[in-house]
């Protein structure tokens, strides 16, 4: 009698683990589809056309980027 109960318990445990894996896979699939469809790359080509970047601009940007290091 105990062996039958143990087999049933093991079978139920395996089914639960299988369902958990399916749920995890489903979550990953949904996350990938949401993030990939909502974020399209923005082309930067030509965004600074006609703008001159000086050494002062570059040094100012470096200071603001690396001020906390």
PyMOL Python script that loads the backbone (N, CA, C, O; Angstrom):
from pymol import cmd

cmd.read_pdbstr("""\
ATOM      1  N   UNK A   1       0.807  -1.190   0.000  1.00  0.00           N
ATOM      2  CA  UNK A   1       0.000   0.000   0.000  1.00  0.00           C
ATOM      3  C   UNK A   1       0.863   1.272   0.000  1.00  0.00           C
ATOM      4  O   UNK A   1       0.563   2.244  -0.692  1.00  0.00           O
ATOM      5  N   UNK A   2       1.953   1.236   0.804  1.00  0.00           N
ATOM      6  CA  UNK A   2       2.827   2.397   0.870  1.00  0.00           C
ATOM      7  C   UNK A   2       3.562   2.610  -0.448  1.00  0.00           C
ATOM      8  O   UNK A   2       3.831   3.748  -0.834  1.00  0.00           O
ATOM      9  N   UNK A   3       3.888   1.519  -1.140  1.00  0.00           N
ATOM     10  CA  UNK A   3       4.586   1.645  -2.416  1.00  0.00           C
ATOM     11  C   UNK A   3       3.703   2.322  -3.458  1.00  0.00           C
ATOM     12  O   UNK A   3       4.180   3.127  -4.259  1.00  0.00           O
ATOM     13  N   UNK A   4       2.427   1.995  -3.442  1.00  0.00           N
ATOM     14  CA  UNK A   4       1.491   2.615  -4.377  1.00  0.00           C
ATOM     15  C   UNK A   4       1.389   4.104  -4.092  1.00  0.00           C
ATOM     16  O   UNK A   4       1.383   4.917  -5.017  1.00  0.00           O
ATOM     17  N   UNK A   5       1.311   4.465  -2.817  1.00  0.00           N
ATOM     18  CA  UNK A   5       1.234   5.875  -2.432  1.00  0.00           C
ATOM     19  C   UNK A   5       2.516   6.600  -2.808  1.00  0.00           C
ATOM     20  O   UNK A   5       2.475   7.744  -3.262  1.00  0.00           O
ATOM     21  N   UNK A   6       3.654   5.943  -2.624  1.00  0.00           N
ATOM     22  CA  UNK A   6       4.930   6.548  -2.971  1.00  0.00           C
ATOM     23  C   UNK A   6       5.033   6.761  -4.476  1.00  0.00           C
ATOM     24  O   UNK A   6       5.516   7.800  -4.927  1.00  0.00           O
ATOM     25  N   UNK A   7       4.578   5.773  -5.262  1.00  0.00           N
ATOM     26  CA  UNK A   7       4.608   5.910  -6.716  1.00  0.00           C
ATOM     27  C   UNK A   7       3.713   7.057  -7.162  1.00  0.00           C
ATOM     28  O   UNK A   7       4.082   7.833  -8.044  1.00  0.00           O
ATOM     29  N   UNK A   8       2.529   7.163  -6.549  1.00  0.00           N
ATOM     30  CA  UNK A   8       1.619   8.256  -6.893  1.00  0.00           C
ATOM     31  C   UNK A   8       2.221   9.610  -6.534  1.00  0.00           C
ATOM     32  O   UNK A   8       2.086  10.579  -7.282  1.00  0.00           O
ATOM     33  N   UNK A   9       2.879   9.667  -5.394  1.00  0.00           N
ATOM     34  CA  UNK A   9       3.511  10.909  -4.963  1.00  0.00           C
ATOM     35  C   UNK A   9       4.623  11.305  -5.924  1.00  0.00           C
ATOM     36  O   UNK A   9       4.736  12.472  -6.300  1.00  0.00           O
ATOM     37  N   UNK A  10       5.436  10.345  -6.318  1.00  0.00           N
ATOM     38  CA  UNK A  10       6.522  10.619  -7.255  1.00  0.00           C
ATOM     39  C   UNK A  10       5.962  11.052  -8.605  1.00  0.00           C
ATOM     40  O   UNK A  10       6.487  11.974  -9.230  1.00  0.00           O
ATOM     41  N   UNK A  11       4.914  10.399  -9.049  1.00  0.00           N
ATOM     42  CA  UNK A  11       4.292  10.752 -10.329  1.00  0.00           C
ATOM     43  C   UNK A  11       3.728  12.174 -10.285  1.00  0.00           C
ATOM     44  O   UNK A  11       3.881  12.940 -11.237  1.00  0.00           O
ATOM     45  N   UNK A  12       3.084  12.513  -9.185  1.00  0.00           N
ATOM     46  CA  UNK A  12       2.537  13.864  -9.031  1.00  0.00           C
ATOM     47  C   UNK A  12       3.662  14.890  -9.004  1.00  0.00           C
ATOM     48  O   UNK A  12       3.549  15.954  -9.614  1.00  0.00           O
ATOM     49  N   UNK A  13       4.739  14.579  -8.305  1.00  0.00           N
ATOM     50  CA  UNK A  13       5.886  15.479  -8.235  1.00  0.00           C
ATOM     51  C   UNK A  13       6.471  15.716  -9.621  1.00  0.00           C
ATOM     52  O   UNK A  13       6.801  16.851  -9.965  1.00  0.00           O
ATOM     53  N   UNK A  14       6.603  14.674 -10.410  1.00  0.00           N
ATOM     54  CA  UNK A  14       7.130  14.815 -11.771  1.00  0.00           C
ATOM     55  C   UNK A  14       6.215  15.677 -12.634  1.00  0.00           C
ATOM     56  O   UNK A  14       6.688  16.488 -13.431  1.00  0.00           O
ATOM     57  N   UNK A  15       4.910  15.500 -12.476  1.00  0.00           N
ATOM     58  CA  UNK A  15       3.963  16.315 -13.242  1.00  0.00           C
ATOM     59  C   UNK A  15       4.062  17.783 -12.842  1.00  0.00           C
ATOM     60  O   UNK A  15       4.028  18.668 -13.698  1.00  0.00           O
ATOM     61  N   UNK A  16       4.184  18.040 -11.547  1.00  0.00           N
ATOM     62  CA  UNK A  16       4.315  19.415 -11.063  1.00  0.00           C
ATOM     63  C   UNK A  16       5.594  20.045 -11.602  1.00  0.00           C
ATOM     64  O   UNK A  16       5.578  21.198 -12.035  1.00  0.00           O
ATOM     65  N   UNK A  17       6.693  19.311 -11.583  1.00  0.00           N
ATOM     66  CA  UNK A  17       7.956  19.822 -12.112  1.00  0.00           C
ATOM     67  C   UNK A  17       7.842  20.114 -13.603  1.00  0.00           C
ATOM     68  O   UNK A  17       8.380  21.109 -14.088  1.00  0.00           O
ATOM     69  N   UNK A  18       7.147  19.253 -14.323  1.00  0.00           N
ATOM     70  CA  UNK A  18       6.940  19.463 -15.750  1.00  0.00           C
ATOM     71  C   UNK A  18       6.126  20.728 -16.009  1.00  0.00           C
ATOM     72  O   UNK A  18       6.439  21.503 -16.913  1.00  0.00           O
ATOM     73  N   UNK A  19       5.090  20.928 -15.217  1.00  0.00           N
ATOM     74  CA  UNK A  19       4.261  22.130 -15.363  1.00  0.00           C
ATOM     75  C   UNK A  19       5.065  23.381 -15.022  1.00  0.00           C
ATOM     76  O   UNK A  19       4.943  24.401 -15.700  1.00  0.00           O
ATOM     77  N   UNK A  20       5.886  23.307 -13.977  1.00  0.00           N
ATOM     78  CA  UNK A  20       6.733  24.445 -13.609  1.00  0.00           C
ATOM     79  C   UNK A  20       7.675  24.813 -14.745  1.00  0.00           C
ATOM     80  O   UNK A  20       7.870  25.994 -15.034  1.00  0.00           O
ATOM     81  N   UNK A  21       8.263  23.805 -15.394  1.00  0.00           N
ATOM     82  CA  UNK A  21       9.168  24.057 -16.509  1.00  0.00           C
ATOM     83  C   UNK A  21       8.419  24.693 -17.680  1.00  0.00           C
ATOM     84  O   UNK A  21       8.930  25.615 -18.316  1.00  0.00           O
ATOM     85  N   UNK A  22       7.224  24.208 -17.965  1.00  0.00           N
ATOM     86  CA  UNK A  22       6.431  24.780 -19.052  1.00  0.00           C
ATOM     87  C   UNK A  22       6.080  26.239 -18.771  1.00  0.00           C
ATOM     88  O   UNK A  22       6.113  27.075 -19.674  1.00  0.00           O
ATOM     89  N   UNK A  23       5.743  26.544 -17.517  1.00  0.00           N
ATOM     90  CA  UNK A  23       5.416  27.921 -17.142  1.00  0.00           C
ATOM     91  C   UNK A  23       6.639  28.815 -17.285  1.00  0.00           C
ATOM     92  O   UNK A  23       6.532  29.939 -17.776  1.00  0.00           O
ATOM     93  N   UNK A  24       7.793  28.327 -16.863  1.00  0.00           N
ATOM     94  CA  UNK A  24       9.030  29.098 -16.984  1.00  0.00           C
ATOM     95  C   UNK A  24       9.339  29.377 -18.448  1.00  0.00           C
ATOM     96  O   UNK A  24       9.689  30.502 -18.806  1.00  0.00           O
ATOM     97  N   UNK A  25       9.212  28.361 -19.295  1.00  0.00           N
ATOM     98  CA  UNK A  25       9.455  28.542 -20.722  1.00  0.00           C
ATOM     99  C   UNK A  25       8.472  29.536 -21.332  1.00  0.00           C
ATOM    100  O   UNK A  25       8.853  30.350 -22.173  1.00  0.00           O
ATOM    101  N   UNK A  26       7.222  29.476 -20.917  1.00  0.00           N
ATOM    102  CA  UNK A  26       6.208  30.396 -21.414  1.00  0.00           C
ATOM    103  C   UNK A  26       6.524  31.829 -21.004  1.00  0.00           C
ATOM    104  O   UNK A  26       6.382  32.753 -21.805  1.00  0.00           O
ATOM    105  N   UNK A  27       6.954  32.016 -19.755  1.00  0.00           N
ATOM    106  CA  UNK A  27       7.336  33.349 -19.289  1.00  0.00           C
ATOM    107  C   UNK A  27       8.474  33.912 -20.129  1.00  0.00           C
ATOM    108  O   UNK A  27       8.428  35.069 -20.548  1.00  0.00           O
ATOM    109  N   UNK A  28       9.497  33.094 -20.375  1.00  0.00           N
ATOM    110  CA  UNK A  28      10.631  33.548 -21.169  1.00  0.00           C
ATOM    111  C   UNK A  28      10.209  33.914 -22.584  1.00  0.00           C
ATOM    112  O   UNK A  28      10.657  34.925 -23.126  1.00  0.00           O
ATOM    113  N   UNK A  29       9.355  33.103 -23.180  1.00  0.00           N
ATOM    114  CA  UNK A  29       8.874  33.380 -24.527  1.00  0.00           C
ATOM    115  C   UNK A  29       8.105  34.696 -24.567  1.00  0.00           C
ATOM    116  O   UNK A  29       8.299  35.504 -25.475  1.00  0.00           O
ATOM    117  N   UNK A  30       7.238  34.911 -23.589  1.00  0.00           N
ATOM    118  CA  UNK A  30       6.467  36.152 -23.541  1.00  0.00           C
ATOM    119  C   UNK A  30       7.365  37.364 -23.329  1.00  0.00           C
ATOM    120  O   UNK A  30       7.178  38.394 -23.977  1.00  0.00           O
ATOM    121  N   UNK A  31       8.329  37.253 -22.436  1.00  0.00           N
ATOM    122  CA  UNK A  31       9.241  38.368 -22.192  1.00  0.00           C
ATOM    123  C   UNK A  31      10.050  38.709 -23.434  1.00  0.00           C
ATOM    124  O   UNK A  31      10.250  39.883 -23.747  1.00  0.00           O
ATOM    125  N   UNK A  32      10.513  37.691 -24.137  1.00  0.00           N
ATOM    126  CA  UNK A  32      11.277  37.934 -25.359  1.00  0.00           C
ATOM    127  C   UNK A  32      10.421  38.612 -26.411  1.00  0.00           C
ATOM    128  O   UNK A  32      10.893  39.518 -27.098  1.00  0.00           O
ATOM    129  N   UNK A  33       9.178  38.193 -26.551  1.00  0.00           N
ATOM    130  CA  UNK A  33       8.317  38.788 -27.571  1.00  0.00           C
ATOM    131  C   UNK A  33       7.952  40.228 -27.215  1.00  0.00           C
ATOM    132  O   UNK A  33       7.842  41.073 -28.103  1.00  0.00           O
ATOM    133  N   UNK A  34       7.767  40.515 -25.941  1.00  0.00           N
ATOM    134  CA  UNK A  34       7.420  41.877 -25.520  1.00  0.00           C
ATOM    135  C   UNK A  34       8.604  42.817 -25.714  1.00  0.00           C
ATOM    136  O   UNK A  34       8.445  43.907 -26.262  1.00  0.00           O
ATOM    137  N   UNK A  35       9.786  42.405 -25.270  1.00  0.00           N
ATOM    138  CA  UNK A  35      10.946  43.288 -25.344  1.00  0.00           C
ATOM    139  C   UNK A  35      11.445  43.464 -26.765  1.00  0.00           C
ATOM    140  O   UNK A  35      11.909  44.547 -27.120  1.00  0.00           O
ATOM    141  N   UNK A  36      11.363  42.444 -27.574  1.00  0.00           N
ATOM    142  CA  UNK A  36      11.890  42.571 -28.931  1.00  0.00           C
ATOM    143  C   UNK A  36      10.970  43.386 -29.824  1.00  0.00           C
ATOM    144  O   UNK A  36      11.451  44.056 -30.737  1.00  0.00           O
ATOM    145  N   UNK A  37       9.667  43.352 -29.592  1.00  0.00           N
ATOM    146  CA  UNK A  37       8.749  44.073 -30.461  1.00  0.00           C
ATOM    147  C   UNK A  37       8.622  45.545 -30.083  1.00  0.00           C
ATOM    148  O   UNK A  37       8.338  46.377 -30.945  1.00  0.00           O
ATOM    149  N   UNK A  38       8.826  45.881 -28.819  1.00  0.00           N
ATOM    150  CA  UNK A  38       8.626  47.259 -28.391  1.00  0.00           C
ATOM    151  C   UNK A  38       9.867  48.127 -28.559  1.00  0.00           C
ATOM    152  O   UNK A  38       9.757  49.352 -28.611  1.00  0.00           O
ATOM    153  N   UNK A  39      11.014  47.529 -28.641  1.00  0.00           N
ATOM    154  CA  UNK A  39      12.241  48.308 -28.760  1.00  0.00           C
ATOM    155  C   UNK A  39      12.879  48.071 -30.126  1.00  0.00           C
ATOM    156  O   UNK A  39      13.564  47.073 -30.348  1.00  0.00           O
ATOM    157  N   UNK A  40      12.640  48.998 -31.016  1.00  0.00           N
ATOM    158  CA  UNK A  40      13.274  48.918 -32.323  1.00  0.00           C
ATOM    159  C   UNK A  40      14.474  49.853 -32.311  1.00  0.00           C
ATOM    160  O   UNK A  40      14.404  50.936 -31.730  1.00  0.00           O
ATOM    161  N   UNK A  41      15.570  49.456 -32.938  1.00  0.00           N
ATOM    162  CA  UNK A  41      16.755  50.314 -32.939  1.00  0.00           C
ATOM    163  C   UNK A  41      16.492  51.628 -33.687  1.00  0.00           C
ATOM    164  O   UNK A  41      15.834  51.649 -34.727  1.00  0.00           O
ATOM    165  N   UNK A  42      17.018  52.706 -33.135  1.00  0.00           N
ATOM    166  CA  UNK A  42      16.871  54.022 -33.747  1.00  0.00           C
ATOM    167  C   UNK A  42      18.149  54.327 -34.520  1.00  0.00           C
ATOM    168  O   UNK A  42      19.231  54.340 -33.934  1.00  0.00           O
ATOM    169  N   UNK A  43      18.044  54.570 -35.814  1.00  0.00           N
ATOM    170  CA  UNK A  43      19.248  54.886 -36.581  1.00  0.00           C
ATOM    171  C   UNK A  43      19.763  56.285 -36.215  1.00  0.00           C
ATOM    172  O   UNK A  43      18.989  57.239 -36.141  1.00  0.00           O
ATOM    173  N   UNK A  44      21.053  56.392 -35.994  1.00  0.00           N
ATOM    174  CA  UNK A  44      21.661  57.667 -35.620  1.00  0.00           C
ATOM    175  C   UNK A  44      22.378  58.339 -36.786  1.00  0.00           C
ATOM    176  O   UNK A  44      22.921  59.434 -36.645  1.00  0.00           O
ATOM    177  N   UNK A  45      22.374  57.688 -37.911  1.00  0.00           N
ATOM    178  CA  UNK A  45      23.066  58.235 -39.074  1.00  0.00           C
ATOM    179  C   UNK A  45      22.416  59.558 -39.483  1.00  0.00           C
ATOM    180  O   UNK A  45      21.208  59.627 -39.707  1.00  0.00           O
ATOM    181  N   UNK A  46      23.229  60.595 -39.575  1.00  0.00           N
ATOM    182  CA  UNK A  46      22.754  61.900 -40.003  1.00  0.00           C
ATOM    183  C   UNK A  46      22.101  62.725 -38.912  1.00  0.00           C
ATOM    184  O   UNK A  46      21.587  63.808 -39.191  1.00  0.00           O
ATOM    185  N   UNK A  47      22.105  62.245 -37.685  1.00  0.00           N
ATOM    186  CA  UNK A  47      21.433  62.980 -36.608  1.00  0.00           C
ATOM    187  C   UNK A  47      22.185  64.266 -36.254  1.00  0.00           C
ATOM    188  O   UNK A  47      21.574  65.227 -35.788  1.00  0.00           O
ATOM    189  N   UNK A  48      23.479  64.293 -36.467  1.00  0.00           N
ATOM    190  CA  UNK A  48      24.279  65.476 -36.152  1.00  0.00           C
ATOM    191  C   UNK A  48      24.748  66.207 -37.408  1.00  0.00           C
ATOM    192  O   UNK A  48      25.773  66.888 -37.387  1.00  0.00           O
ATOM    193  N   UNK A  49      24.017  66.070 -38.473  1.00  0.00           N
ATOM    194  CA  UNK A  49      24.404  66.710 -39.729  1.00  0.00           C
ATOM    195  C   UNK A  49      24.410  68.230 -39.547  1.00  0.00           C
ATOM    196  O   UNK A  49      23.416  68.824 -39.131  1.00  0.00           O
ATOM    197  N   UNK A  50      25.542  68.838 -39.866  1.00  0.00           N
ATOM    198  CA  UNK A  50      25.667  70.285 -39.765  1.00  0.00           C
ATOM    199  C   UNK A  50      26.049  70.781 -38.380  1.00  0.00           C
ATOM    200  O   UNK A  50      26.202  71.988 -38.190  1.00  0.00           O
ATOM    201  N   UNK A  51      26.207  69.901 -37.417  1.00  0.00           N
ATOM    202  CA  UNK A  51      26.578  70.297 -36.059  1.00  0.00           C
ATOM    203  C   UNK A  51      28.074  70.084 -35.885  1.00  0.00           C
ATOM    204  O   UNK A  51      28.614  69.040 -36.254  1.00  0.00           O
ATOM    205  N   UNK A  52      28.736  71.089 -35.318  1.00  0.00           N
ATOM    206  CA  UNK A  52      30.169  70.966 -35.067  1.00  0.00           C
ATOM    207  C   UNK A  52      30.392  70.617 -33.599  1.00  0.00           C
ATOM    208  O   UNK A  52      29.879  71.287 -32.703  1.00  0.00           O
ATOM    209  N   UNK A  53      31.160  69.566 -33.372  1.00  0.00           N
ATOM    210  CA  UNK A  53      31.493  69.143 -32.017  1.00  0.00           C
ATOM    211  C   UNK A  53      32.919  69.591 -31.742  1.00  0.00           C
ATOM    212  O   UNK A  53      33.853  69.189 -32.434  1.00  0.00           O
ATOM    213  N   UNK A  54      33.076  70.433 -30.719  1.00  0.00           N
ATOM    214  CA  UNK A  54      34.391  70.980 -30.395  1.00  0.00           C
ATOM    215  C   UNK A  54      35.077  70.134 -29.320  1.00  0.00           C
ATOM    216  O   UNK A  54      34.464  69.271 -28.693  1.00  0.00           O
ATOM    217  N   UNK A  55      36.357  70.411 -29.133  1.00  0.00           N
ATOM    218  CA  UNK A  55      37.113  69.736 -28.072  1.00  0.00           C
ATOM    219  C   UNK A  55      36.525  70.065 -26.702  1.00  0.00           C
ATOM    220  O   UNK A  55      36.531  69.231 -25.796  1.00  0.00           O
ATOM    221  N   UNK A  56      36.022  71.278 -26.564  1.00  0.00           N
ATOM    222  CA  UNK A  56      35.396  71.682 -25.307  1.00  0.00           C
ATOM    223  C   UNK A  56      34.146  70.835 -25.033  1.00  0.00           C
ATOM    224  O   UNK A  56      33.901  70.436 -23.894  1.00  0.00           O
ATOM    225  N   UNK A  57      33.367  70.566 -26.070  1.00  0.00           N
ATOM    226  CA  UNK A  57      32.184  69.713 -25.921  1.00  0.00           C
ATOM    227  C   UNK A  57      32.582  68.303 -25.479  1.00  0.00           C
ATOM    228  O   UNK A  57      31.943  67.707 -24.612  1.00  0.00           O
ATOM    229  N   UNK A  58      33.638  67.789 -26.085  1.00  0.00           N
ATOM    230  CA  UNK A  58      34.100  66.437 -25.760  1.00  0.00           C
ATOM    231  C   UNK A  58      34.611  66.371 -24.326  1.00  0.00           C
ATOM    232  O   UNK A  58      34.288  65.435 -23.595  1.00  0.00           O
ATOM    233  N   UNK A  59      35.410  67.361 -23.918  1.00  0.00           N
ATOM    234  CA  UNK A  59      35.939  67.347 -22.547  1.00  0.00           C
ATOM    235  C   UNK A  59      34.818  67.530 -21.526  1.00  0.00           C
ATOM    236  O   UNK A  59      34.859  66.927 -20.454  1.00  0.00           O
ATOM    237  N   UNK A  60      33.836  68.339 -21.839  1.00  0.00           N
ATOM    238  CA  UNK A  60      32.689  68.512 -20.944  1.00  0.00           C
ATOM    239  C   UNK A  60      31.909  67.207 -20.802  1.00  0.00           C
ATOM    240  O   UNK A  60      31.475  66.851 -19.706  1.00  0.00           O
ATOM    241  N   UNK A  61      31.737  66.505 -21.906  1.00  0.00           N
ATOM    242  CA  UNK A  61      31.029  65.223 -21.869  1.00  0.00           C
ATOM    243  C   UNK A  61      31.808  64.198 -21.056  1.00  0.00           C
ATOM    244  O   UNK A  61      31.223  63.443 -20.279  1.00  0.00           O
ATOM    245  N   UNK A  62      33.129  64.171 -21.231  1.00  0.00           N
ATOM    246  CA  UNK A  62      33.960  63.244 -20.465  1.00  0.00           C
ATOM    247  C   UNK A  62      33.865  63.530 -18.967  1.00  0.00           C
ATOM    248  O   UNK A  62      33.776  62.609 -18.155  1.00  0.00           O
ATOM    249  N   UNK A  63      33.884  64.815 -18.612  1.00  0.00           N
ATOM    250  CA  UNK A  63      33.794  65.178 -17.195  1.00  0.00           C
ATOM    251  C   UNK A  63      32.469  64.725 -16.597  1.00  0.00           C
ATOM    252  O   UNK A  63      32.426  64.224 -15.474  1.00  0.00           O
ATOM    253  N   UNK A  64      31.393  64.900 -17.350  1.00  0.00           N
ATOM    254  CA  UNK A  64      30.089  64.510 -16.809  1.00  0.00           C
ATOM    255  C   UNK A  64      29.942  62.993 -16.737  1.00  0.00           C
ATOM    256  O   UNK A  64      29.268  62.475 -15.847  1.00  0.00           O
ATOM    257  N   UNK A  65      30.570  62.281 -17.670  1.00  0.00           N
ATOM    258  CA  UNK A  65      30.479  60.822 -17.665  1.00  0.00           C
ATOM    259  C   UNK A  65      31.340  60.192 -16.582  1.00  0.00           C
ATOM    260  O   UNK A  65      30.920  59.247 -15.914  1.00  0.00           O
ATOM    261  N   UNK A  66      32.545  60.722 -16.412  1.00  0.00           N
ATOM    262  CA  UNK A  66      33.517  60.090 -15.524  1.00  0.00           C
ATOM    263  C   UNK A  66      33.706  60.835 -14.209  1.00  0.00           C
ATOM    264  O   UNK A  66      34.699  60.604 -13.518  1.00  0.00           O
ATOM    265  N   UNK A  67      32.791  61.716 -13.844  1.00  0.00           N
ATOM    266  CA  UNK A  67      32.967  62.497 -12.620  1.00  0.00           C
ATOM    267  C   UNK A  67      32.844  61.650 -11.354  1.00  0.00           C
ATOM    268  O   UNK A  67      33.410  62.002 -10.319  1.00  0.00           O
ATOM    269  N   UNK A  68      32.116  60.546 -11.428  1.00  0.00           N
ATOM    270  CA  UNK A  68      31.897  59.720 -10.235  1.00  0.00           C
ATOM    271  C   UNK A  68      32.926  58.610 -10.080  1.00  0.00           C
ATOM    272  O   UNK A  68      32.887  57.868  -9.098  1.00  0.00           O
ATOM    273  N   UNK A  69      33.828  58.485 -11.012  1.00  0.00           N
ATOM    274  CA  UNK A  69      34.815  57.394 -10.956  1.00  0.00           C
ATOM    275  C   UNK A  69      36.019  57.807 -10.155  1.00  0.00           C
ATOM    276  O   UNK A  69      36.954  57.023  -9.997  1.00  0.00           O
TER     277      UNK A  69
END
""", "prot")
cmd.dss("prot")
cmd.show_as("cartoon", "prot")
cmd.util.cbc("prot")
cmd.orient("prot")
